[in-house]
Amino acid sequence: MRLFAAVLPPDAATAELATAARALKELPGADGLRWTARDSWHFTLAFMAEVDDATVPDLTARLQRAAHRTPPFSLALHGGGHFGGRALWAGATGDVAALRLLAA
């Protein structure tokens, strides 16, 4: 299966982003984008591509350990752009060093 590791933003951040996305949906060409549900919005830490099903339990345990040993950190939405012509992204500012440590 295709897997990635991600951090889920708090509701306040996705609410702010949803407000901005509503305005973007009205722009010319927006109908060519693949709009995803708000509850699937995330900060991608690592894309792992195809992972064998047998590897998932060990990988899950390792990711849980990494998450539990990481103290809370603050991020704010900052900037954005697009990948190709179909996917939008939002940037972050704040304690991005903590985000990078999780991604390592």
Gaussian input, Z-matrix of N, CA and C with variables (Angstrom, degrees):
# hf/3-21g

backbone

0 1
 N
 C     1     B1
 C     2     B2     1     A1
 N     3     B3     2     A2     1     D1
 C     4     B4     3     A3     2     D2
 C     5     B5     4     A4     3     D3
 N     6     B6     5     A5     4     D4
 C     7     B7     6     A6     5     D5
 C     8     B8     7     A7     6     D6
 N     9     B9     8     A8     7     D7
 C    10    B10     9     A9     8     D8
 C    11    B11    10    A10     9     D9
 N    12    B12    11    A11    10    D10
 C    13    B13    12    A12    11    D11
 C    14    B14    13    A13    12    D12
 N    15    B15    14    A14    13    D13
 C    16    B16    15    A15    14    D14
 C    17    B17    16    A16    15    D15
 N    18    B18    17    A17    16    D16
 C    19    B19    18    A18    17    D17
 C    20    B20    19    A19    18    D18
 N    21    B21    20    A20    19    D19
 C    22    B22    21    A21    20    D20
 C    23    B23    22    A22    21    D21
 N    24    B24    23    A23    22    D22
 C    25    B25    24    A24    23    D23
 C    26    B26    25    A25    24    D24
 N    27    B27    26    A26    25    D25
 C    28    B28    27    A27    26    D26
 C    29    B29    28    A28    27    D27
 N    30    B30    29    A29    28    D28
 C    31    B31    30    A30    29    D29
 C    32    B32    31    A31    30    D30
 N    33    B33    32    A32    31    D31
 C    34    B34    33    A33    32    D32
 C    35    B35    34    A34    33    D33
 N    36    B36    35    A35    34    D34
 C    37    B37    36    A36    35    D35
 C    38    B38    37    A37    36    D36
 N    39    B39    38    A38    37    D37
 C    40    B40    39    A39    38    D38
 C    41    B41    40    A40    39    D39
 N    42    B42    41    A41    40    D40
 C    43    B43    42    A42    41    D41
 C    44    B44    43    A43    42    D42
 N    45    B45    44    A44    43    D43
 C    46    B46    45    A45    44    D44
 C    47    B47    46    A46    45    D45
 N    48    B48    47    A47    46    D46
 C    49    B49    48    A48    47    D47
 C    50    B50    49    A49    48    D48
 N    51    B51    50    A50    49    D49
 C    52    B52    51    A51    50    D50
 C    53    B53    52    A52    51    D51
 N    54    B54    53    A53    52    D52
 C    55    B55    54    A54    53    D53
 C    56    B56    55    A55    54    D54
 N    57    B57    56    A56    55    D55
 C    58    B58    57    A57    56    D56
 C    59    B59    58    A58    57    D57
 N    60    B60    59    A59    58    D58
 C    61    B61    60    A60    59    D59
 C    62    B62    61    A61    60    D60
 N    63    B63    62    A62    61    D61
 C    64    B64    63    A63    62    D62
 C    65    B65    64    A64    63    D63
 N    66    B66    65    A65    64    D64
 C    67    B67    66    A66    65    D65
 C    68    B68    67    A67    66    D66
 N    69    B69    68    A68    67    D67
 C    70    B70    69    A69    68    D68
 C    71    B71    70    A70    69    D69
 N    72    B72    71    A71    70    D70
 C    73    B73    72    A72    71    D71
 C    74    B74    73    A73    72    D72
 N    75    B75    74    A74    73    D73
 C    76    B76    75    A75    74    D74
 C    77    B77    76    A76    75    D75
 N    78    B78    77    A77    76    D76
 C    79    B79    78    A78    77    D77
 C    80    B80    79    A79    78    D78
 N    81    B81    80    A80    79    D79
 C    82    B82    81    A81    80    D80
 C    83    B83    82    A82    81    D81
 N    84    B84    83    A83    82    D82
 C    85    B85    84    A84    83    D83
 C    86    B86    85    A85    84    D84
 N    87    B87    86    A86    85    D85
 C    88    B88    87    A87    86    D86
 C    89    B89    88    A88    87    D87
 N    90    B90    89    A89    88    D88
 C    91    B91    90    A90    89    D89
 C    92    B92    91    A91    90    D90
 N    93    B93    92    A92    91    D91
 C    94    B94    93    A93    92    D92
 C    95    B95    94    A94    93    D93
 N    96    B96    95    A95    94    D94
 C    97    B97    96    A96    95    D95
 C    98    B98    97    A97    96    D96
 N    99    B99    98    A98    97    D97
 C   100   B100    99    A99    98    D98
 C   101   B101   100   A100    99    D99
 N   102   B102   101   A101   100   D100
 C   103   B103   102   A102   101   D101
 C   104   B104   103   A103   102   D102
 N   105   B105   104   A104   103   D103
 C   106   B106   105   A105   104   D104
 C   107   B107   106   A106   105   D105
 N   108   B108   107   A107   106   D106
 C   109   B109   108   A108   107   D107
 C   110   B110   109   A109   108   D108
 N   111   B111   110   A110   109   D109
 C   112   B112   111   A111   110   D110
 C   113   B113   112   A112   111   D111
 N   114   B114   113   A113   112   D112
 C   115   B115   114   A114   113   D113
 C   116   B116   115   A115   114   D114
 N   117   B117   116   A116   115   D115
 C   118   B118   117   A117   116   D116
 C   119   B119   118   A118   117   D117
 N   120   B120   119   A119   118   D118
 C   121   B121   120   A120   119   D119
 C   122   B122   121   A121   120   D120
 N   123   B123   122   A122   121   D121
 C   124   B124   123   A123   122   D122
 C   125   B125   124   A124   123   D123
 N   126   B126   125   A125   124   D124
 C   127   B127   126   A126   125   D125
 C   128   B128   127   A127   126   D126
 N   129   B129   128   A128   127   D127
 C   130   B130   129   A129   128   D128
 C   131   B131   130   A130   129   D129
 N   132   B132   131   A131   130   D130
 C   133   B133   132   A132   131   D131
 C   134   B134   133   A133   132   D132
 N   135   B135   134   A134   133   D133
 C   136   B136   135   A135   134   D134
 C   137   B137   136   A136   135   D135
 N   138   B138   137   A137   136   D136
 C   139   B139   138   A138   137   D137
 C   140   B140   139   A139   138   D138
 N   141   B141   140   A140   139   D139
 C   142   B142   141   A141   140   D140
 C   143   B143   142   A142   141   D141
 N   144   B144   143   A143   142   D142
 C   145   B145   144   A144   143   D143
 C   146   B146   145   A145   144   D144
 N   147   B147   146   A146   145   D145
 C   148   B148   147   A147   146   D146
 C   149   B149   148   A148   147   D147
 N   150   B150   149   A149   148   D148
 C   151   B151   150   A150   149   D149
 C   152   B152   151   A151   150   D150
 N   153   B153   152   A152   151   D151
 C   154   B154   153   A153   152   D152
 C   155   B155   154   A154   153   D153
 N   156   B156   155   A155   154   D154
 C   157   B157   156   A156   155   D155
 C   158   B158   157   A157   156   D156
 N   159   B159   158   A158   157   D157
 C   160   B160   159   A159   158   D158
 C   161   B161   160   A160   159   D159
 N   162   B162   161   A161   160   D160
 C   163   B163   162   A162   161   D161
 C   164   B164   163   A163   162   D162
 N   165   B165   164   A164   163   D163
 C   166   B166   165   A165   164   D164
 C   167   B167   166   A166   165   D165
 N   168   B168   167   A167   166   D166
 C   169   B169   168   A168   167   D167
 C   170   B170   169   A169   168   D168
 N   171   B171   170   A170   169   D169
 C   172   B172   171   A171   170   D170
 C   173   B173   172   A172   171   D171
 N   174   B174   173   A173   172   D172
 C   175   B175   174   A174   173   D173
 C   176   B176   175   A175   174   D174
 N   177   B177   176   A176   175   D175
 C   178   B178   177   A177   176   D176
 C   179   B179   178   A178   177   D177
 N   180   B180   179   A179   178   D178
 C   181   B181   180   A180   179   D179
 C   182   B182   181   A181   180   D180
 N   183   B183   182   A182   181   D181
 C   184   B184   183   A183   182   D182
 C   185   B185   184   A184   183   D183
 N   186   B186   185   A185   184   D184
 C   187   B187   186   A186   185   D185
 C   188   B188   187   A187   186   D186
 N   189   B189   188   A188   187   D187
 C   190   B190   189   A189   188   D188
 C   191   B191   190   A190   189   D189
 N   192   B192   191   A191   190   D190
 C   193   B193   192   A192   191   D191
 C   194   B194   193   A193   192   D192
 N   195   B195   194   A194   193   D193
 C   196   B196   195   A195   194   D194
 C   197   B197   196   A196   195   D195
 N   198   B198   197   A197   196   D196
 C   199   B199   198   A198   197   D197
 C   200   B200   199   A199   198   D198
 N   201   B201   200   A200   199   D199
 C   202   B202   201   A201   200   D200
 C   203   B203   202   A202   201   D201
 N   204   B204   203   A203   202   D202
 C   205   B205   204   A204   203   D203
 C   206   B206   205   A205   204   D204
 N   207   B207   206   A206   205   D205
 C   208   B208   207   A207   206   D206
 C   209   B209   208   A208   207   D207
 N   210   B210   209   A209   208   D208
 C   211   B211   210   A210   209   D209
 C   212   B212   211   A211   210   D210
 N   213   B213   212   A212   211   D211
 C   214   B214   213   A213   212   D212
 C   215   B215   214   A214   213   D213
 N   216   B216   215   A215   214   D214
 C   217   B217   216   A216   215   D215
 C   218   B218   217   A217   216   D216
 N   219   B219   218   A218   217   D217
 C   220   B220   219   A219   218   D218
 C   221   B221   220   A220   219   D219
 N   222   B222   221   A221   220   D220
 C   223   B223   222   A222   221   D221
 C   224   B224   223   A223   222   D222
 N   225   B225   224   A224   223   D223
 C   226   B226   225   A225   224   D224
 C   227   B227   226   A226   225   D225
 N   228   B228   227   A227   226   D226
 C   229   B229   228   A228   227   D227
 C   230   B230   229   A229   228   D228
 N   231   B231   230   A230   229   D229
 C   232   B232   231   A231   230   D230
 C   233   B233   232   A232   231   D231
 N   234   B234   233   A233   232   D232
 C   235   B235   234   A234   233   D233
 C   236   B236   235   A235   234   D234
 N   237   B237   236   A236   235   D235
 C   238   B238   237   A237   236   D236
 C   239   B239   238   A238   237   D237
 N   240   B240   239   A239   238   D238
 C   241   B241   240   A240   239   D239
 C   242   B242   241   A241   240   D240
 N   243   B243   242   A242   241   D241
 C   244   B244   243   A243   242   D242
 C   245   B245   244   A244   243   D243
 N   246   B246   245   A245   244   D244
 C   247   B247   246   A246   245   D245
 C   248   B248   247   A247   246   D246
 N   249   B249   248   A248   247   D247
 C   250   B250   249   A249   248   D248
 C   251   B251   250   A250   249   D249
 N   252   B252   251   A251   250   D250
 C   253   B253   252   A252   251   D251
 C   254   B254   253   A253   252   D252
 N   255   B255   254   A254   253   D253
 C   256   B256   255   A255   254   D254
 C   257   B257   256   A256   255   D255
 N   258   B258   257   A257   256   D256
 C   259   B259   258   A258   257   D257
 C   260   B260   259   A259   258   D258
 N   261   B261   260   A260   259   D259
 C   262   B262   261   A261   260   D260
 C   263   B263   262   A262   261   D261
 N   264   B264   263   A263   262   D262
 C   265   B265   264   A264   263   D263
 C   266   B266   265   A265   264   D264
 N   267   B267   266   A266   265   D265
 C   268   B268   267   A267   266   D266
 C   269   B269   268   A268   267   D267
 N   270   B270   269   A269   268   D268
 C   271   B271   270   A270   269   D269
 C   272   B272   271   A271   270   D270
 N   273   B273   272   A272   271   D271
 C   274   B274   273   A273   272   D272
 C   275   B275   274   A274   273   D273
 N   276   B276   275   A275   274   D274
 C   277   B277   276   A276   275   D275
 C   278   B278   277   A277   276   D276
 N   279   B279   278   A278   277   D277
 C   280   B280   279   A279   278   D278
 C   281   B281   280   A280   279   D279
 N   282   B282   281   A281   280   D280
 C   283   B283   282   A282   281   D281
 C   284   B284   283   A283   282   D282
 N   285   B285   284   A284   283   D283
 C   286   B286   285   A285   284   D284
 C   287   B287   286   A286   285   D285
 N   288   B288   287   A287   286   D286
 C   289   B289   288   A288   287   D287
 C   290   B290   289   A289   288   D288
 N   291   B291   290   A290   289   D289
 C   292   B292   291   A291   290   D290
 C   293   B293   292   A292   291   D291
 N   294   B294   293   A293   292   D292
 C   295   B295   294   A294   293   D293
 C   296   B296   295   A295   294   D294
 N   297   B297   296   A296   295   D295
 C   298   B298   297   A297   296   D296
 C   299   B299   298   A298   297   D297
 N   300   B300   299   A299   298   D298
 C   301   B301   300   A300   299   D299
 C   302   B302   301   A301   300   D300
 N   303   B303   302   A302   301   D301
 C   304   B304   303   A303   302   D302
 C   305   B305   304   A304   303   D303
 N   306   B306   305   A305   304   D304
 C   307   B307   306   A306   305   D305
 C   308   B308   307   A307   306   D306
 N   309   B309   308   A308   307   D307
 C   310   B310   309   A309   308   D308
 C   311   B311   310   A310   309   D309

   B1=1.4366
   B2=1.5236
   B3=1.3194
   B4=1.4742
   B5=1.5247
   B6=1.3234
   B7=1.4593
   B8=1.5162
   B9=1.3198
   B10=1.4547
   B11=1.5173
   B12=1.3266
   B13=1.4639
   B14=1.5201
   B15=1.3276
   B16=1.4611
   B17=1.5171
   B18=1.3189
   B19=1.4613
   B20=1.5219
   B21=1.3238
   B22=1.4626
   B23=1.5270
   B24=1.3217
   B25=1.4714
   B26=1.5256
   B27=1.3310
   B28=1.4705
   B29=1.5289
   B30=1.3207
   B31=1.4684
   B32=1.5210
   B33=1.3243
   B34=1.4712
   B35=1.5272
   B36=1.3285
   B37=1.4693
   B38=1.5194
   B39=1.3298
   B40=1.4625
   B41=1.5262
   B42=1.3316
   B43=1.4695
   B44=1.5289
   B45=1.3257
   B46=1.4673
   B47=1.5254
   B48=1.3147
   B49=1.4613
   B50=1.5275
   B51=1.3215
   B52=1.4677
   B53=1.5261
   B54=1.3182
   B55=1.4664
   B56=1.5230
   B57=1.3180
   B58=1.4668
   B59=1.5264
   B60=1.3307
   B61=1.4663
   B62=1.5245
   B63=1.3250
   B64=1.4739
   B65=1.5258
   B66=1.3166
   B67=1.4696
   B68=1.5260
   B69=1.3267
   B70=1.4665
   B71=1.5234
   B72=1.3153
   B73=1.4681
   B74=1.5238
   B75=1.3246
   B76=1.4628
   B77=1.5273
   B78=1.3175
   B79=1.4652
   B80=1.5246
   B81=1.3304
   B82=1.4673
   B83=1.5329
   B84=1.3084
   B85=1.4589
   B86=1.5132
   B87=1.3276
   B88=1.4656
   B89=1.5205
   B90=1.3251
   B91=1.4620
   B92=1.5231
   B93=1.3214
   B94=1.4620
   B95=1.5136
   B96=1.3357
   B97=1.4638
   B98=1.5208
   B99=1.3179
   B100=1.4669
   B101=1.5310
   B102=1.3237
   B103=1.4611
   B104=1.5163
   B105=1.3260
   B106=1.4644
   B107=1.5249
   B108=1.3151
   B109=1.4614
   B110=1.5285
   B111=1.3131
   B112=1.4663
   B113=1.5269
   B114=1.3332
   B115=1.4656
   B116=1.5264
   B117=1.3238
   B118=1.4683
   B119=1.5313
   B120=1.3260
   B121=1.4635
   B122=1.5217
   B123=1.3173
   B124=1.4628
   B125=1.5255
   B126=1.3220
   B127=1.4591
   B128=1.5225
   B129=1.3191
   B130=1.4609
   B131=1.5231
   B132=1.3317
   B133=1.4621
   B134=1.5192
   B135=1.3259
   B136=1.4671
   B137=1.5163
   B138=1.3120
   B139=1.4607
   B140=1.5179
   B141=1.3255
   B142=1.4593
   B143=1.5185
   B144=1.3115
   B145=1.4686
   B146=1.5262
   B147=1.3203
   B148=1.4672
   B149=1.5274
   B150=1.3298
   B151=1.4596
   B152=1.5214
   B153=1.3195
   B154=1.4571
   B155=1.5292
   B156=1.3157
   B157=1.4663
   B158=1.5259
   B159=1.3277
   B160=1.4629
   B161=1.5274
   B162=1.3161
   B163=1.4650
   B164=1.5255
   B165=1.3120
   B166=1.4682
   B167=1.5330
   B168=1.3378
   B169=1.4742
   B170=1.5317
   B171=1.3283
   B172=1.4656
   B173=1.5252
   B174=1.3112
   B175=1.4614
   B176=1.5322
   B177=1.3171
   B178=1.4647
   B179=1.5215
   B180=1.3242
   B181=1.4707
   B182=1.5242
   B183=1.3255
   B184=1.4667
   B185=1.5313
   B186=1.3217
   B187=1.4637
   B188=1.5290
   B189=1.3303
   B190=1.4649
   B191=1.5273
   B192=1.3389
   B193=1.4715
   B194=1.5245
   B195=1.3312
   B196=1.4690
   B197=1.5253
   B198=1.3154
   B199=1.4672
   B200=1.5270
   B201=1.3266
   B202=1.4687
   B203=1.5204
   B204=1.3065
   B205=1.4683
   B206=1.5372
   B207=1.3217
   B208=1.4631
   B209=1.5236
   B210=1.3338
   B211=1.4711
   B212=1.5278
   B213=1.3254
   B214=1.4742
   B215=1.5291
   B216=1.3124
   B217=1.4623
   B218=1.5167
   B219=1.3321
   B220=1.4649
   B221=1.5158
   B222=1.3079
   B223=1.4606
   B224=1.5191
   B225=1.3023
   B226=1.4629
   B227=1.5186
   B228=1.3113
   B229=1.4595
   B230=1.5177
   B231=1.3288
   B232=1.4621
   B233=1.5219
   B234=1.3123
   B235=1.4570
   B236=1.5154
   B237=1.2945
   B238=1.4533
   B239=1.5111
   B240=1.2915
   B241=1.4482
   B242=1.5129
   B243=1.3241
   B244=1.4665
   B245=1.5194
   B246=1.3231
   B247=1.4587
   B248=1.5203
   B249=1.3009
   B250=1.4534
   B251=1.5184
   B252=1.2970
   B253=1.4483
   B254=1.5095
   B255=1.3616
   B256=1.4619
   B257=1.5195
   B258=1.3138
   B259=1.4676
   B260=1.5235
   B261=1.3232
   B262=1.4602
   B263=1.5258
   B264=1.3309
   B265=1.4557
   B266=1.5215
   B267=1.3199
   B268=1.4668
   B269=1.5148
   B270=1.3118
   B271=1.4533
   B272=1.5219
   B273=1.3269
   B274=1.4623
   B275=1.5180
   B276=1.3154
   B277=1.4556
   B278=1.5237
   B279=1.3081
   B280=1.4626
   B281=1.5110
   B282=1.3149
   B283=1.4629
   B284=1.5293
   B285=1.3256
   B286=1.4669
   B287=1.5267
   B288=1.3347
   B289=1.4682
   B290=1.5298
   B291=1.3303
   B292=1.4658
   B293=1.5224
   B294=1.3089
   B295=1.4594
   B296=1.5257
   B297=1.3252
   B298=1.4693
   B299=1.5285
   B300=1.3340
   B301=1.4662
   B302=1.5241
   B303=1.3157
   B304=1.4637
   B305=1.5218
   B306=1.3099
   B307=1.4685
   B308=1.5229
   B309=1.3227
   B310=1.4778
   B311=1.5086
   A1=109.41
   A2=116.81
   A3=122.04
   A4=108.47
   A5=115.83
   A6=120.43
   A7=112.05
   A8=114.84
   A9=121.62
   A10=107.48
   A11=115.81
   A12=121.61
   A13=107.27
   A14=116.38
   A15=119.81
   A16=111.50
   A17=115.10
   A18=123.39
   A19=106.79
   A20=115.81
   A21=120.37
   A22=109.14
   A23=117.58
   A24=119.57
   A25=110.77
   A26=116.67
   A27=119.37
   A28=111.04
   A29=114.85
   A30=120.88
   A31=113.05
   A32=117.60
   A33=120.05
   A34=110.88
   A35=116.73
   A36=120.09
   A37=111.07
   A38=116.98
   A39=117.98
   A40=111.11
   A41=117.55
   A42=119.90
   A43=110.08
   A44=116.59
   A45=120.71
   A46=110.46
   A47=115.51
   A48=120.47
   A49=111.09
   A50=117.43
   A51=120.93
   A52=110.87
   A53=116.95
   A54=120.81
   A55=110.24
   A56=116.30
   A57=120.32
   A58=110.97
   A59=116.85
   A60=120.65
   A61=111.39
   A62=117.35
   A63=120.09
   A64=110.45
   A65=116.45
   A66=120.00
   A67=110.81
   A68=116.49
   A69=120.05
   A70=112.05
   A71=116.76
   A72=120.77
   A73=112.49
   A74=116.59
   A75=121.24
   A76=112.71
   A77=117.62
   A78=121.03
   A79=111.72
   A80=117.72
   A81=120.61
   A82=110.43
   A83=116.30
   A84=122.13
   A85=114.39
   A86=117.77
   A87=121.06
   A88=112.25
   A89=116.68
   A90=119.12
   A91=111.82
   A92=118.60
   A93=121.94
   A94=113.50
   A95=116.75
   A96=120.72
   A97=110.26
   A98=115.76
   A99=121.17
   A100=107.24
   A101=116.38
   A102=121.74
   A103=109.20
   A104=117.01
   A105=121.34
   A106=110.08
   A107=115.14
   A108=120.98
   A109=110.27
   A110=115.51
   A111=121.85
   A112=112.08
   A113=118.08
   A114=119.73
   A115=113.36
   A116=117.73
   A117=120.17
   A118=112.30
   A119=117.95
   A120=120.88
   A121=109.56
   A122=116.37
   A123=121.17
   A124=111.00
   A125=116.46
   A126=122.92
   A127=106.43
   A128=117.01
   A129=120.95
   A130=109.97
   A131=116.12
   A132=121.91
   A133=110.83
   A134=115.94
   A135=120.05
   A136=109.28
   A137=115.84
   A138=121.43
   A139=107.09
   A140=116.97
   A141=121.40
   A142=113.48
   A143=117.30
   A144=122.27
   A145=109.64
   A146=115.86
   A147=120.71
   A148=110.61
   A149=116.07
   A150=122.32
   A151=107.67
   A152=115.81
   A153=121.49
   A154=109.72
   A155=117.54
   A156=122.05
   A157=112.46
   A158=117.08
   A159=120.88
   A160=112.09
   A161=117.78
   A162=122.94
   A163=112.31
   A164=117.36
   A165=121.82
   A166=113.41
   A167=120.98
   A168=118.76
   A169=113.24
   A170=117.90
   A171=120.65
   A172=110.49
   A173=116.56
   A174=121.12
   A175=110.69
   A176=116.68
   A177=121.45
   A178=110.85
   A179=117.12
   A180=120.99
   A181=111.10
   A182=117.48
   A183=120.85
   A184=111.40
   A185=116.12
   A186=119.75
   A187=111.38
   A188=117.03
   A189=120.30
   A190=110.88
   A191=117.50
   A192=120.41
   A193=110.60
   A194=116.57
   A195=120.13
   A196=110.71
   A197=116.84
   A198=120.55
   A199=111.29
   A200=117.05
   A201=120.07
   A202=113.18
   A203=118.36
   A204=119.71
   A205=112.20
   A206=116.94
   A207=121.28
   A208=109.60
   A209=117.04
   A210=118.24
   A211=110.59
   A212=116.75
   A213=119.35
   A214=110.95
   A215=115.77
   A216=120.94
   A217=109.23
   A218=115.24
   A219=120.79
   A220=111.34
   A221=115.26
   A222=123.26
   A223=108.16
   A224=115.62
   A225=121.63
   A226=107.64
   A227=116.34
   A228=120.29
   A229=109.17
   A230=115.20
   A231=119.08
   A232=109.17
   A233=116.82
   A234=120.88
   A235=112.55
   A236=114.66
   A237=120.59
   A238=110.34
   A239=114.80
   A240=120.42
   A241=109.96
   A242=115.90
   A243=119.35
   A244=110.20
   A245=115.00
   A246=123.41
   A247=105.55
   A248=117.44
   A249=119.08
   A250=109.76
   A251=116.35
   A252=119.52
   A253=114.22
   A254=117.81
   A255=118.05
   A256=115.41
   A257=118.82
   A258=120.14
   A259=111.22
   A260=115.80
   A261=121.82
   A262=109.23
   A263=116.15
   A264=119.80
   A265=109.12
   A266=115.33
   A267=122.38
   A268=107.63
   A269=115.95
   A270=120.84
   A271=111.35
   A272=114.53
   A273=120.58
   A274=109.70
   A275=114.68
   A276=122.49
   A277=106.55
   A278=116.65
   A279=120.45
   A280=109.10
   A281=116.41
   A282=121.37
   A283=110.82
   A284=115.42
   A285=119.56
   A286=111.16
   A287=118.06
   A288=120.36
   A289=109.96
   A290=117.60
   A291=120.89
   A292=110.57
   A293=116.59
   A294=121.24
   A295=110.18
   A296=116.19
   A297=120.52
   A298=111.52
   A299=117.52
   A300=120.15
   A301=111.01
   A302=116.93
   A303=119.83
   A304=111.29
   A305=116.03
   A306=120.31
   A307=112.22
   A308=117.13
   A309=120.61
   A310=112.28
   D1=154.83
   D2=178.51
   D3=-84.80
   D4=125.82
   D5=-177.48
   D6=-128.75
   D7=156.62
   D8=170.05
   D9=-148.99
   D10=156.36
   D11=174.58
   D12=-101.00
   D13=140.91
   D14=-175.70
   D15=-149.98
   D16=160.41
   D17=171.43
   D18=-109.40
   D19=130.96
   D20=178.80
   D21=-90.03
   D22=126.97
   D23=178.63
   D24=-73.35
   D25=156.28
   D26=177.59
   D27=-68.50
   D28=163.21
   D29=-177.94
   D30=-55.76
   D31=-38.01
   D32=-178.93
   D33=-61.57
   D34=-37.89
   D35=179.77
   D36=-70.32
   D37=-42.49
   D38=179.73
   D39=-70.01
   D40=-29.44
   D41=175.98
   D42=-65.21
   D43=-43.40
   D44=177.78
   D45=-62.17
   D46=-43.89
   D47=179.91
   D48=-66.39
   D49=-37.72
   D50=178.98
   D51=-62.65
   D52=-37.44
   D53=177.27
   D54=-61.88
   D55=-45.67
   D56=178.66
   D57=-65.82
   D58=-38.75
   D59=-178.64
   D60=-65.29
   D61=-36.22
   D62=178.41
   D63=-58.80
   D64=-41.27
   D65=178.50
   D66=-67.51
   D67=-38.59
   D68=-179.83
   D69=-65.81
   D70=-34.04
   D71=-178.73
   D72=-62.85
   D73=-18.92
   D74=-179.74
   D75=-86.73
   D76=-9.46
   D77=-176.60
   D78=-76.85
   D79=151.38
   D80=176.66
   D81=-58.39
   D82=135.76
   D83=179.00
   D84=88.83
   D85=-8.69
   D86=-177.54
   D87=-64.34
   D88=-25.33
   D89=179.78
   D90=-69.49
   D91=-12.77
   D92=176.75
   D93=-85.87
   D94=-7.14
   D95=178.46
   D96=-86.23
   D97=156.10
   D98=175.73
   D99=-97.18
   D100=101.52
   D101=-177.80
   D102=-83.71
   D103=129.17
   D104=-179.02
   D105=-105.68
   D106=161.77
   D107=179.80
   D108=-69.32
   D109=144.75
   D110=-178.16
   D111=-54.86
   D112=-37.10
   D113=-177.60
   D114=-71.07
   D115=-4.22
   D116=176.57
   D117=-104.97
   D118=1.82
   D119=179.84
   D120=-71.89
   D121=140.10
   D122=-173.12
   D123=-159.74
   D124=166.26
   D125=168.73
   D126=-101.24
   D127=113.40
   D128=-179.83
   D129=-72.36
   D130=129.10
   D131=175.93
   D132=-96.17
   D133=-42.61
   D134=-178.36
   D135=-156.01
   D136=136.19
   D137=173.42
   D138=-101.22
   D139=125.00
   D140=-174.88
   D141=-104.83
   D142=-0.35
   D143=-179.57
   D144=59.54
   D145=-139.05
   D146=-177.64
   D147=-80.25
   D148=125.02
   D149=179.12
   D150=-123.02
   D151=133.16
   D152=178.66
   D153=-64.06
   D154=138.70
   D155=-178.92
   D156=-54.40
   D157=-35.31
   D158=-178.27
   D159=-66.98
   D160=-21.34
   D161=-178.92
   D162=-83.20
   D163=-20.77
   D164=-172.33
   D165=-59.04
   D166=-45.77
   D167=-179.32
   D168=-59.42
   D169=-44.20
   D170=179.03
   D171=-65.67
   D172=-42.67
   D173=179.09
   D174=-62.18
   D175=-42.24
   D176=177.97
   D177=-60.44
   D178=-45.07
   D179=179.59
   D180=-62.12
   D181=-42.00
   D182=179.26
   D183=-64.62
   D184=-42.28
   D185=179.05
   D186=-66.24
   D187=-37.75
   D188=177.47
   D189=-63.85
   D190=-41.89
   D191=177.84
   D192=-61.79
   D193=-43.89
   D194=179.49
   D195=-61.85
   D196=-42.14
   D197=-179.65
   D198=-66.03
   D199=-41.55
   D200=-177.81
   D201=-69.74
   D202=-27.67
   D203=-179.84
   D204=-90.21
   D205=0.44
   D206=178.93
   D207=-96.70
   D208=119.60
   D209=178.05
   D210=-68.12
   D211=158.32
   D212=177.48
   D213=-56.10
   D214=147.20
   D215=178.71
   D216=-141.70
   D217=159.02
   D218=-175.99
   D219=-108.72
   D220=135.79
   D221=174.20
   D222=-132.52
   D223=158.01
   D224=172.54
   D225=-135.97
   D226=148.05
   D227=176.37
   D228=-64.21
   D229=138.24
   D230=-177.86
   D231=-155.55
   D232=111.40
   D233=177.08
   D234=75.79
   D235=-177.26
   D236=179.84
   D237=174.51
   D238=178.95
   D239=-179.20
   D240=-179.45
   D241=-152.69
   D242=180.00
   D243=-145.44
   D244=152.70
   D245=171.77
   D246=-102.64
   D247=121.10
   D248=-178.31
   D249=57.07
   D250=-143.98
   D251=-177.89
   D252=-109.91
   D253=8.22
   D254=-172.55
   D255=-126.32
   D256=-18.15
   D257=-174.98
   D258=-120.84
   D259=131.05
   D260=175.94
   D261=-97.80
   D262=153.35
   D263=174.48
   D264=-135.78
   D265=153.96
   D266=174.53
   D267=-118.21
   D268=138.61
   D269=178.87
   D270=-89.83
   D271=175.45
   D272=-179.87
   D273=-135.21
   D274=151.57
   D275=171.90
   D276=-132.58
   D277=164.67
   D278=-177.58
   D279=115.64
   D280=-136.90
   D281=-177.34
   D282=-82.10
   D283=62.84
   D284=-179.58
   D285=-69.19
   D286=-18.93
   D287=176.27
   D288=-62.40
   D289=-40.40
   D290=177.41
   D291=-64.76
   D292=-38.68
   D293=177.57
   D294=-63.08
   D295=-43.07
   D296=178.63
   D297=-64.48
   D298=-38.66
   D299=177.85
   D300=-61.72
   D301=-41.24
   D302=177.14
   D303=-63.97
   D304=-34.84
   D305=-177.96
   D306=-75.11
   D307=-20.68
   D308=-176.05
   D309=-71.98

